[in-house]
């Protein structure tokens, strides 16, 4: 089950049903299934607090993923800063919704086991993001 929460933001996420179908497709394509995933939309300040409190990182980010997966069942918390996503969409010249979907699938890819620490990891992550973003258009 995918649940949606909002912390320190007036952002409203539309299209939960489509998003749930899309993420189920992503999971199944990677031979996984959806367990309990919480997507928490928040502000820059909220995610900074999470980053400092739980990861001892003192910087802003667009997403923090906490992985609670068991076997092939994807479970975790995805904290997404709507402020950072909005800034990124301007910086990269993309639509806000497209950037938001990229960040969401990025978090799910982390739950699946993909990483982004090395150049080759980053390249693989981008390829997967682009592939799954293209599938979202078909839903």
C-alpha positions as a LaTeX table, in Angstrom:
\begin{tabular}{lrrr}
\hline
Residue & $x$ (\AA) & $y$ (\AA) & $z$ (\AA) \\
\hline
Unk1 & 0.00 & 0.00 & 0.00 \\
Unk2 & 1.23 & 3.48 & $-0.85$ \\
Unk3 & 0.24 & 6.26 & 1.55 \\
Unk4 & 0.65 & 9.99 & 1.07 \\
Unk5 & 1.39 & 12.54 & 3.79 \\
Unk6 & 2.08 & 16.26 & 3.91 \\
Unk7 & 4.35 & 17.98 & 6.44 \\
Unk8 & 4.97 & 21.72 & 6.62 \\
Unk9 & 3.63 & 22.33 & 3.09 \\
Unk10 & 0.39 & 23.36 & 1.45 \\
Unk11 & 1.23 & 21.22 & $-1.59$ \\
Unk12 & $-1.59$ & 19.00 & $-2.86$ \\
Unk13 & $-0.64$ & 15.85 & $-4.76$ \\
Unk14 & $-3.11$ & 14.92 & $-7.47$ \\
Unk15 & $-3.19$ & 11.65 & $-9.33$ \\
Unk16 & $-2.57$ & 9.19 & $-6.51$ \\
Unk17 & $-4.35$ & 6.38 & $-8.34$ \\
Unk18 & $-2.23$ & 6.79 & $-11.48$ \\
Unk19 & 0.90 & 7.10 & $-9.35$ \\
Unk20 & 0.06 & 3.90 & $-7.47$ \\
Unk21 & $-0.46$ & 1.98 & $-10.73$ \\
Unk22 & 2.83 & 3.34 & $-12.09$ \\
Unk23 & 4.85 & 2.42 & $-9.00$ \\
Unk24 & 3.29 & $-1.05$ & $-8.98$ \\
Unk25 & 4.46 & $-1.43$ & $-12.59$ \\
Unk26 & 7.96 & $-0.27$ & $-11.62$ \\
Unk27 & 8.07 & $-2.78$ & $-8.76$ \\
Unk28 & 6.79 & $-5.66$ & $-10.88$ \\
Unk29 & 9.26 & $-4.82$ & $-13.68$ \\
Unk30 & 12.06 & $-5.23$ & $-11.13$ \\
Unk31 & 10.57 & $-8.50$ & $-9.78$ \\
Unk32 & 9.38 & $-6.80$ & $-6.60$ \\
Unk33 & 6.04 & $-6.03$ & $-5.04$ \\
Unk34 & 4.70 & $-3.04$ & $-3.17$ \\
Unk35 & 4.66 & $-3.38$ & 0.60 \\
Unk36 & 4.11 & $-0.28$ & 2.75 \\
Unk37 & 5.52 & 2.85 & 1.16 \\
Unk38 & 4.91 & 6.27 & 2.69 \\
Unk39 & 5.50 & 9.28 & 0.48 \\
Unk40 & 5.87 & 12.34 & 2.68 \\
Unk41 & 5.77 & 15.66 & 0.83 \\
Unk42 & 7.42 & 18.38 & 2.91 \\
Unk43 & 9.27 & 21.69 & 2.93 \\
Unk44 & 13.01 & 22.31 & 2.65 \\
Unk45 & 13.19 & 23.05 & 6.36 \\
Unk46 & 11.38 & 19.84 & 7.27 \\
Unk47 & 13.66 & 17.65 & 5.16 \\
Unk48 & 16.73 & 19.47 & 6.51 \\
Unk49 & 15.57 & 18.58 & 10.02 \\
Unk50 & 15.14 & 14.93 & 9.02 \\
Unk51 & 18.56 & 14.96 & 7.35 \\
Unk52 & 20.22 & 16.40 & 10.46 \\
Unk53 & 18.35 & 14.30 & 12.99 \\
Unk54 & 18.57 & 10.87 & 11.37 \\
Unk55 & 21.51 & 11.04 & 8.96 \\
Unk56 & 23.71 & 13.70 & 10.60 \\
Unk57 & 23.83 & 15.59 & 7.28 \\
Unk58 & 23.60 & 19.36 & 7.41 \\
Unk59 & 22.27 & 20.17 & 3.96 \\
Unk60 & 19.10 & 20.42 & 1.92 \\
Unk61 & 18.13 & 17.66 & $-0.50$ \\
Unk62 & 15.17 & 16.79 & $-2.69$ \\
Unk63 & 14.60 & 13.29 & $-1.28$ \\
Unk64 & 15.58 & 11.11 & 1.64 \\
Unk65 & 14.72 & 7.42 & 1.43 \\
Unk66 & 14.43 & 5.18 & 4.48 \\
Unk67 & 14.48 & 1.53 & 3.42 \\
Unk68 & 12.41 & $-1.01$ & 5.38 \\
Unk69 & 12.27 & $-3.64$ & 2.61 \\
Unk70 & 11.94 & $-7.31$ & 3.38 \\
Unk71 & 12.82 & $-9.83$ & 0.67 \\
Unk72 & 11.01 & $-8.77$ & $-2.53$ \\
Unk73 & 8.53 & $-6.49$ & $-0.71$ \\
Unk74 & 9.26 & $-2.76$ & $-1.12$ \\
Unk75 & 8.63 & $-0.81$ & 2.07 \\
Unk76 & 10.00 & 2.51 & 3.21 \\
Unk77 & 9.55 & 6.21 & 3.74 \\
Unk78 & 10.23 & 8.70 & 0.95 \\
Unk79 & 10.61 & 12.25 & 2.28 \\
Unk80 & 10.33 & 14.63 & $-0.68$ \\
Unk81 & 11.01 & 18.35 & $-0.43$ \\
Unk82 & 8.51 & 20.04 & $-2.69$ \\
Unk83 & 10.61 & 23.24 & $-2.43$ \\
Unk84 & 13.74 & 21.51 & $-3.75$ \\
Unk85 & 11.82 & 19.73 & $-6.50$ \\
Unk86 & 10.40 & 23.09 & $-7.60$ \\
Unk87 & 13.89 & 24.66 & $-7.62$ \\
Unk88 & 15.29 & 21.68 & $-9.55$ \\
Unk89 & 12.57 & 21.95 & $-12.19$ \\
Unk90 & 13.60 & 25.57 & $-12.81$ \\
Unk91 & 17.32 & 24.73 & $-12.78$ \\
Unk92 & 16.95 & 21.80 & $-15.20$ \\
Unk93 & 14.25 & 23.43 & $-17.35$ \\
Unk94 & 11.68 & 20.71 & $-16.70$ \\
Unk95 & 8.04 & 20.79 & $-15.73$ \\
Unk96 & 7.47 & 20.55 & $-11.97$ \\
Unk97 & 5.33 & 17.41 & $-12.33$ \\
Unk98 & 8.02 & 15.68 & $-14.43$ \\
Unk99 & 10.70 & 16.50 & $-11.87$ \\
Unk100 & 8.46 & 15.33 & $-9.05$ \\
Unk101 & 7.85 & 12.01 & $-10.81$ \\
Unk102 & 11.61 & 11.61 & $-11.34$ \\
Unk103 & 12.25 & 12.12 & $-7.63$ \\
Unk104 & 9.49 & 9.69 & $-6.66$ \\
Unk105 & 10.81 & 6.92 & $-8.92$ \\
Unk106 & 14.35 & 7.72 & $-7.75$ \\
Unk107 & 13.27 & 6.92 & $-4.20$ \\
Unk108 & 11.57 & 3.70 & $-5.27$ \\
Unk109 & 14.69 & 2.68 & $-7.20$ \\
Unk110 & 16.66 & 3.12 & $-3.97$ \\
Unk111 & 14.19 & 0.76 & $-2.27$ \\
Unk112 & 14.76 & $-1.74$ & $-5.08$ \\
Unk113 & 18.49 & $-1.57$ & $-4.41$ \\
Unk114 & 19.91 & 0.91 & $-6.91$ \\
Unk115 & 22.45 & 3.37 & $-5.60$ \\
Unk116 & 23.94 & 6.65 & $-6.79$ \\
Unk117 & 27.35 & 6.87 & $-5.16$ \\
Unk118 & 29.62 & 6.20 & $-8.14$ \\
Unk119 & 29.50 & 7.56 & $-11.69$ \\
Unk120 & 28.39 & 4.16 & $-13.03$ \\
Unk121 & 25.68 & 3.95 & $-10.33$ \\
Unk122 & 24.43 & 7.42 & $-11.25$ \\
Unk123 & 24.36 & 6.50 & $-14.95$ \\
Unk124 & 22.36 & 3.33 & $-14.25$ \\
Unk125 & 19.97 & 5.24 & $-11.97$ \\
Unk126 & 19.33 & 7.88 & $-14.68$ \\
Unk127 & 18.68 & 5.18 & $-17.29$ \\
Unk128 & 16.18 & 3.48 & $-14.99$ \\
Unk129 & 14.51 & 6.79 & $-14.11$ \\
Unk130 & 14.16 & 7.71 & $-17.79$ \\
Unk131 & 12.82 & 4.27 & $-18.69$ \\
Unk132 & 10.19 & 4.26 & $-15.95$ \\
Unk133 & 9.23 & 7.88 & $-16.64$ \\
Unk134 & 8.55 & 6.87 & $-20.25$ \\
Unk135 & 6.33 & 4.01 & $-19.03$ \\
Unk136 & 4.36 & 6.43 & $-16.85$ \\
Unk137 & 3.15 & 8.17 & $-19.98$ \\
Unk138 & 1.47 & 4.92 & $-21.05$ \\
Unk139 & $-0.63$ & 4.57 & $-17.89$ \\
\hline
\end{tabular}
